[in-house]
Amino acid sequence: MYAIKAIYDGGYFKPEEPVPVKEKYEVIITFTKPINTSQEEILKYFNTWDDEDVKIMDEIIEERANFSLNRDEI
């Protein structure tokens, strides 16, 4: 079994990693979590920042992803 990351844009899947096979394969698609627009805007700059900048942004995104964890939604 192989697993790769991809982004689904509502119509197509865009692999974020090389696909390790050439022939036809049966696949299982798992949707893990939605990407909000502000995260997409931030992520497009990741290659221009150094490792420390990326670490800080990863921490911010993780904090925001868990912000409503264990809270009752209204």
C-alpha positions in Angstrom: 0.0 0.0 0.0 1.2 3.5 -0.8 0.0 6.8 0.6 0.6 10.3 -0.8 -0.7 13.7 0.1 -3.0 15.5 -2.3 -5.3 18.5 -2.4 -8.8 18.2 -3.7 -10.1 21.5 -5.2 -13.7 20.4 -5.5 -13.2 18.8 -8.9 -9.7 17.3 -9.2 -7.0 15.9 -7.0 -3.6 17.5 -7.2 -0.8 15.3 -5.8 1.6 17.1 -3.5 4.1 14.2 -3.8 5.3 12.1 -6.6 3.0 9.2 -7.4 5.0 6.0 -6.7 3.2 3.8 -9.3 2.7 3.9 -13.1 0.1 1.2 -13.6 -3.6 1.2 -12.7 -4.3 0.9 -8.9 -7.4 0.7 -6.8 -7.4 3.6 -4.4 -9.0 4.7 -1.2 -9.6 8.4 -0.9 -9.7 9.8 2.7 -10.7 13.4 3.3 -8.8 14.4 6.4 -9.7 18.1 7.0 -10.8 21.1 5.0 -8.2 23.8 4.0 -9.5 27.2 4.6 -8.7 30.0 2.3 -6.4 31.9 4.8 -4.3 28.8 5.2 -3.9 28.4 1.4 -2.7 32.0 1.2 -0.1 31.4 3.9 1.1 28.1 2.5 1.9 29.5 -0.9 4.7 31.5 0.8 6.3 28.6 2.7 9.1 28.1 0.1 10.3 31.7 0.6 10.7 31.5 4.3 13.5 30.0 6.3 13.0 27.0 8.7 12.3 29.1 11.7 9.6 31.1 9.9 8.0 27.9 8.7 8.1 26.4 12.2 6.3 29.5 13.6 3.6 29.4 10.9 3.1 25.7 11.5 2.6 26.3 15.2 0.1 29.1 14.5 -1.9 26.9 12.0 -1.9 24.0 14.5 -3.2 26.3 17.3 -6.0 27.6 15.1 -6.9 24.0 13.9 -7.3 23.0 17.5 -8.9 26.2 18.7 -12.5 24.9 19.0 -11.4 21.4 20.1 -13.5 20.3 23.2 -15.7 23.4 23.0 -19.4 23.2 22.6 -20.4 24.7 19.3 -23.4 27.2 19.4 
